[in-house]
Amino acid sequence: MQPIQLQTILGRVATKSDGSLSLSFSTPEMSAEETTVLLLLCRRNLTMRLTPMGETLEAPVEVKNELQTKSHSARLRGVLFVLFKQLQAGNRAAGKTFETFYGEQMSRMIDDLKSQLDPV
């Protein structure tokens, strides 16, 4: 994987509910090759160093915590929550709580996987 170094402007910093930050950057015009390198880095864990241009530099502040990605179970729960909201909007989950819906869906998936197992 090829790294990329470019000039950029930090446009927006927003806090997220888990205490992390969401950052928005603007780049200069880039060639197709430079754009491709940047796009290949999308949704990957990266190391980033932000250095102000034209200023006397001090030692950088290093953030020690590692970026956490969601576990498979957290991702599945998130997908089921979105499905539940969509079903509610179409009145196909009327009267159910998410916890009830989640339990039913997990039981259905577990039963489906069990049916694929060889008999013991």
N, C-alpha and C positions, 0 to 999 in steps of 0.2 A: 504494500500500500504506500502510495506516495504522499508525503506531507505537503502542505501549502503554506506560504507566508504571503500576506497581503496587507495593504493599508485598509483601514476600516473606520467607521464612525459608530460608536455605541449609541444607539438611538433611544432605547427604552429598556428599563430595568423594572421588573414586576415581581412582587413576592408571591409565592405559591403557598397553599394551605399546609404543606408538609415542611415549611421553613426553607425550602430551596428558592432559587431565583430563576426567572425566565428572562433571557437577554435577547435583544433584537439589534442586529447590525446592518449597516449599509455598506456596500462594497463599491469600488470604482468599476467602470466597464471592464469586462474581462474577455479574453479570447475563448473560443470554444474549448480548447484544451484545458485552460485554467478553470473554466466553469465545470467541465467534466470531473476534474480532480476534486473540486469542492463538493459536487453532488455525490461523488462516491463516498465522501465522509459523512453524509447525512445519516442520522440515527445510529451513529457509532459512538462508543465511549472515546473521548479525545482528551488530550492534555492541551490547555490553552494558556498562553502567556500574553497579557495585555501590557504593552509598553507605550506610554505617551510619547509622541514625536516632538522633537525640539525642546525637550526639558532635561534638566539634570536628573539623572536617575539615582535612586536609592536602591537598597536591597529590596527584592520583590517580596510581597506578602504571599506566603505559600499556604494554600488551603489543604489541610491534611486529610480531610474526609474523602472517601472514595464515592463516586457516583453510584447510587444504587439503582439497579433496574428491577422492575417488578418481577416477582416470581410467577411461574406458570399458573399457580392457583389464584394469585391476585389478578392476573390478566383474565382468566376464565370468569372470575366473579364479576369483573368489570364488564365483560361482554354480556353476561347474563343480566346484569343490571340494565344495560342499554336495551336489550331485548325486552325485558320487563316493561320499561318505559314506553317502548314502541307498541307493545301489546295493550298497555293501559290506554294509550292514545286512541287505539282502534277498538276500545271496549272489549278486548278479548282476554283481559286479565282482571275483569271487574270483581271487586270484593276481596281480592287477594293482597296480602302484604308481600313485599319483596322476599322476606325470610321464608314465607310459605312457598312462593314460586321457586326460590333458590333450592330449597330442600327437595321439592318435587323434581326439578330438573337434574339435580345431582343424583337422586335415586334412579331416575330414568337412565342416565349415562352409566352409572355403576352396573345396573342390571344388564344393559346392552353389552358392556365389556365382559361381564361374567358369562354371558351367553356365548362369547367367543372363546372361552377357555376350554381346554381339553378336560374331559371328565377325569376325576382323580380316583 
